[in-house]
């Protein structure tokens, strides 16, 4: 099969397939960590295995007779699996436009490859059965590298499909235990990482949820039924709201902190919170509480100091953001509404946030320690944070600032080792402080090299118990390294009642 045109088309197929796998499957879509994509992952695994066979056969052999028929059968089977895969994708997820275009180009290019290869394969099939060695120089080398790549992802997708069965998070309704029935709740930022899960747990628990969002593209991922609004003006004065959860805000870590970015980060939070104040002011019936987000960045960069809600801050941009956000939320307390301000740590879950961005690099041995690795990371598991939010809505004794972090913060080096262990990998890399500071500026210095050692004093005193108080067992559970054990903590976060003697 010594045809430069055919090999050129094969090289284009390899490039587009690699782009689809790395940019879409591993990048934007993160299929390996989505429980809904088990079937798609299995199809990808089979198809990649067939591709490995095809590339090696084309690169190093000239099959005749029965072996040509077998290779042709694999080529046709690959087409059928691809068609099945297209149907499965459309049924289980919304493909980005770039992936749809790439799939179309892959299909057209593959059709051209089959059209050029068909006469050659027909001729070979008529000869006596045998396999002859062949060498097409750099084309053979390229085919070998491609075979190794698709073979690697074949195994990876099969393992991911098996692992996805251990990523199931259980009944979301259990997270909302403790709320009175049929509450009317407004959630701002409901399409974000935290907001989506909160909306899900509220909806499946039978509550009436209104979501304020600017991200209309994220509506497909929301649990339904929900009422979606793009402006608080769409809420009438007579509408009932029992509670408001305020999570809206420009993402902090998705770009360099230019002057314009800093302004968007601050203004998006303050503007939304002030709009909530005006909404509450005009409502005929005031909500019982407002649960407003903030972050442990309020404390600034405090080194090894143990920080409770009574600690003072140090100057930093992250403090400035949180301080303005908290002040605008605290003002709502003057309207006879109980206000709870949650200073949230790093929210860890495989569905989004920081941990989701680190999973693929760590899986492919690209993880490592940042700076000295001694900076503290105050964190909270995704579902534990949902339980904290629900507790803040239902527990009238909670008000003011509340640290929403697990009780055992860890250093960056400890987190790195725990994540590598959970993924059964090693983390050998080291990202020096000068590199992060010079490339990311204050974003790197404050969010990656700095940290806070925060503990949830108020939650602990209130009797709240975290299902995931420690980093290592939490990562083992959420990454599917092992199935989580049933906890002894009550669904509402309170300690279980003891039987009378």
N, C-alpha and C positions, 0 to 999 in steps of 0.2 A: 504494500500500500504506500508506495513511494510517490505521493502526490503532494507537492507544496501547497496547493490550494486546500486540499482536504486537511492537511496538518494545520494550516492557518485557521481554518474554521474550528478545529479541535482546540487550538490554543485560545481562541476567542471564547469558546464554551467553558474552558477551564477558568479563564479570568472572570467571566460573568458569574459562574457558579461560586467561585471563591468570594466575590463581592457580595453575593446574596447571602452566603453563609456568615461571613464576618460582620457585615454592616447590618443586615436584617435579623438573621436568626440568632446571632450572638449579641448583636448590638442593640438596636432599637426595640426589637420584639422580645429578646431574652427568653426564647422558647424553652430552653433547658430548665427554667425555673417556674414555668407556668403549668399548674396541675391540669389545666384544660387541654393541653396539647400533647397528651400521652400518645394518641394515635398518630398525630403528625410526626412526632419524634421517631416512632417506630418505622413509619414510611420513609423518613429521611435516612434512617439507619440502613434499611434494606437497599434503597436506591444508591446510597454512597458505596455500599459493598459491591453492587453491580458495576458502578463506575470504576471502582478499583480494578476489577477483573477486565473490563473493557480497555482501560488505559494500558494495563500491562500486556494484554494480548496484542493490541495495535502497536505498542512500542517495541516489542521484542520477538514477536512470533508471526508466522504466516500459516494459519490453520487451514487445513484442507478437509474435504469430505464431511464426515460426521461432526468434526470439531467446528467447522464453519457453520453448520446448522445450529449447533449449540450456542455459538456466539451470536448468531442472528436471533435466536430465541431470547437471549438475554437482552438484546437491543430492543426487541418488541416489548418484552416484559417491563423494561424501564419506562417505556412510553405509557403503558397501562398504569404503573405505579404513580407516575407523574400526574396523570389525569385524576386518579384517586386522591392524590395529595392536593390538587387544586380544589377539588370538591370539599375535602376536609377543612382546608384553610378558610374557604368561604363560609362554612357552617360554624366554625368555632372562633374566628377572630376577624377583625377588620384590618385588611392589609393596607399599609401605606401606599401611596401612589407610586413611589419609587420601586417598591417590590412588584407591583403589578406590571409596570413597564419592563422591569428586568425579566420577569417570568415570560412575558410575551416575546422578548428578544431571544431568550433561551430556547423557547419552543420553535421559533422560526429558524434559528441557527442549527438546532438539532435536526430539524427536518431537512435542511440543506446537507448536513453531514450524512444522513441516511440516504439521500438521493445520490450523492457522489459515491458512497460506499457500496450501494446495492449491486451495481454491475460487477464490481470486483468480488464481492462475497458470493454472487451467483456463480461466477467462474470458478472460484475456489471450491464451492460445494460440489461441483461436478467431478473434481479430481479424487484420486485415491486418498482415503483417510490417513492423515499424518499431520504432524506439527513440525514446521521448519523454523529454525532460529532466524531472526532478522535484526538488523541494526540500522536505524535511520539517523544516527549521530545525535545532534542536539535535540531533535524531535523525540527520540527515545528517552533521553535524559529528562526532558520536560514531562513526558508521560509517566515516568517513574516517580518524579516528585509529586505529580498530581495524584497518582495512585496512593502514595503514602499519606498525602493530605486527606483525601476522601476516606481512606481506611481509618485514619485517626478519628475523624468526625463520625464515621459509622459506629465505632465502638463508643464514642462519647455520647451520641444520641441514644443508643440502646441503653446505656447505663442511666442516662438522664430520665428516660421513660420509666425505667424501673424505680428510680429514686422518687419520681413525682408522686407515686402512690403514698410516700411517707411525708409529703409536704402538705397534705390535707390539714386544715386548721380547725376542723370541728365546726360545731354549730355556732354561727355568729350571734344568734339570739341570746346565748348564754352570757355574752359580754354586756348586755343591757339589763341584766337582772338587778333589781333594786329600784328601778324607775317605776313610778305609778303607771297604770295602763293608759294607752291611747293618748300619749302626750303629743302636743303640737310643738315641733322643734325646728328652729331656723339654724341652718349650718352655712356659714360663709367659708369659701374655699373647699367646698364639698367634693370637688373632683381631684383634689390633691392626694398624696400618698396616705395621709392620716384621714382626711375627710372621706375618701371612698369607703374605707373600712368602717368608719363611724356610721355613715349613712346606711351601709349594709346591715349592720347590727341593729340599728333603730328600725329600719323598714321591716326586716324579718321578724322583729318583736312586736309588730302591729302598731307602731307609732306613725304619726303623720309628719312627714319631713318636707321642708322647703329648703332648696339648695340655691344659694346665690353664687354664681360663678361667672367668670369672664371666659373660661375655657370650654366653649361649646363642643369642641372635638372630644372632650373627655366624657361626654354624657353617655356614650355607648357603654362605658364601663361601670356606670352607676346601677345599683340595685333599684328595682322599680316595684311599686309605683312611688314616684316622688314628684313634687311640684318644683319646677325649675324656673328661676327668675334671673334676669340680668341686671336688675336695678331694684333697690329697696322701695322705690316709688310704686312698684307693682303690688306692694302689700297695703291693704286698705286699713283705715283706722279701726274698723270693727273686727278685723281678723284676730284670731286667737293665737297667741304664742306663749307657751308655758316656759320655754327656755331658749336661749340663744347660745350657740357655740361659734366663736369667732376665730377662724383659722386662716383667713385670707391674707395673702401677702406675696410680693415678688420673691421668687427663690433667691436665696443668699449665695449659694455656692455654684451657680451655673454660668459664671462669667467673671471677668476681672472687675474689680471695684473702681471703675472710672467714676468721675464726678456725676455723670448722668445715671449710672447704675446705682450709686449710693442714694441718689435722690429718689429713684424708683423704689428701692428697698424700703426706705423710710416712709415715703408718701403713700405707698400702696397700703401699708398697715394703718397709718394714722387716719388717712382719708376714710377708709372703710369703717373704722371704729367710731369716728365722729358721725358718720352717716347712721350708724346703729343708734347712737345717742339721740339723734333727731327722730329716728323711727320710734324709739321707745317713748320719747316725749309726746308724740302725737297719738300713740295707741290708746284706745279707750280702756283697755285692760293691760296693765304692765306685766311683762314676764316675771316669773319668780326669781330667775337668776340669769346671769351672763357668765359664761366660761370663756375666757379670752386667752389666746395663746401668747406666749413670750418664749424666752430661751435662757439657758444657763449663761449665755454670753453677757447677760446683764451684769454679772459679777466682774467682768473684765478678765484679765489674765492674772491669776492669783497663785500660780505655782503650786506648792504642796499644802496650802492652807485648806483645812476642812471647812466647807461652807454650808451653813444652814440658811433658812429664810431671813435670819436677822443680820447676816453679814453685810458689810459695806462693799461698794463697787470700786474698781479701778478704772481709769479712763481707757477707752478703746472704742473703735467704731461699732463693734457688736454691742457694747454697752449703750452707746448712743441710740442705736436702733431700738433695742428692747426698752430703754427708759422712756422714749417718746411714745412707744406703743402702750406701755403700761400706764403712763399718765393719762392718755386718752381713754383707756378702759376704766381706770379708777374713777374718772369723773362721772361715769354712769351710775356709780353708787349713790350720787346725790338725788337720783330719781327714785329712791326707795327700791332699788333692785340689788339683790345680793350678787356681788362681783367676786369671782374667783379667777385669779391670774396664774396660769400654769407656766412656770419656768421649765421648759422642756429640754431634756438632754438629746443626744443623738438617738434618733428613732431607728431601731434596727429590725429589719425584716427583709425577706428575699424579694418582696414585691416592689420595692422602691427604696428611695433614700440612699444614704451612703453605702450601706452594706450591699445593696443591689449593684452599685457601680464597681464594687471591689471583687465580686464573685468570679467573673470571667478572668480578670488578671490573675487572681490567686489560683484558679483552676489550671491555668496554663503557666504556672510558676513565675508570674510577674508580680507577686506580692512582696512587700518589704516594710521595713521600719522607716518612719519619717523622723528626720532629725536625730536627736539623741534617743528618742523612744521613751523618754521619761515623762513626757507631758501627759496629764490626766485626761481621760475620756469619761465624761459623765453620760450615761446612756440609759435607754429604756426600750424594752422589747415592744414591738408594734401593738400587739393585742393588750399588753399590760397598760399601754398608754390609753387605749380605748376604755379600758376598765377605770382608769383614773379619771377620765373625762366624765364618764357616767357617774362615778362616785361624787365628783364635784357638783354635778347637777342634782343628785338625790340627797346628799348629806348637808343639811342646813347648818351644821357646825363649822363647815369649811367656808372660809371667806378670806379675801386678801390674797397675798402671794403664797403659792404652794409650789415647792420643788417637785417636778414630775420626772424623777430619775430613779433608776434602780438603786438599792441601798449600798451596792458595792461597786464604786467606780474603779476603773483599771487604767494602767499606763498603756501607752500606745504599743510598747513592745509586748505586753501581755496580750493585748487584743490581737496583734499580728500572729503571735504563736497559737492562740486559741483558734483563730479562723483557719490557719494553715492545717492545724490538727483536725478540725471538723471536716475539711475537704480532702483530708489524707494527702496533703501536699507538704512541701517544704518552702519556706519563704527566706530566700538567701539575699534578696536585694536590700539595698540601703539608699534612701533618698536623702542626701545631705541637706542640712538647713539652708546653706547658701544657695543651693539650686532652687528650692521651693520659694525662698524669699525673692530671689532675683527674677524668677519667671512669673510668680503669682502675686508678688507685692504683699500688701496687707492681708489679702485673702489667704495666702499661704501662712503668713506669720500668726494671724489670729485664729484661724480655723484648723490648721494642720500642725503648727509648731507650738501654739499656745493651748491652754486648756484650763479647766476648772475641776476641782475635786468637790462635787456637790452631793449632799445627802438629803433624803426626803424626810426631814424631821416632823413636819406637820402630818404627813400621811401616816408615818409610823405611829405617832401619838394617837391618831384617829382610829387605829386598829386595822388599817389597810395592809394587806399582805400581797406581795408580788409573787406571781407564779414563776417568774424568772428573775431571781435576785442576783444570780451569779452569771458571769459572762460565758465561761467555758461550757457548762451544761446547756445554756440557752442556745449557743451557736450549734451545738450538736443536734438540738431539737429542731431548730428552724431551718437548718440546711438539709434535713433528712438523713443525717448521719445515723440517727437512731430515732425510733418512735418516741414521742414525749410520753412520759408516764402520767397517769391521771393524778392531778394535784389534790392536796388535802385542803386547799384554800376554797372558801365559799365563792360562788359565782359572782357575788357582789364585792369581793375583795376583802370581806371581813373574815376574821378567824372563825373556824367552825365551832359551833356550840359544843360544850362538853356535856357528856351525860351526867346526870346526878348520881352520886355514889349510892 
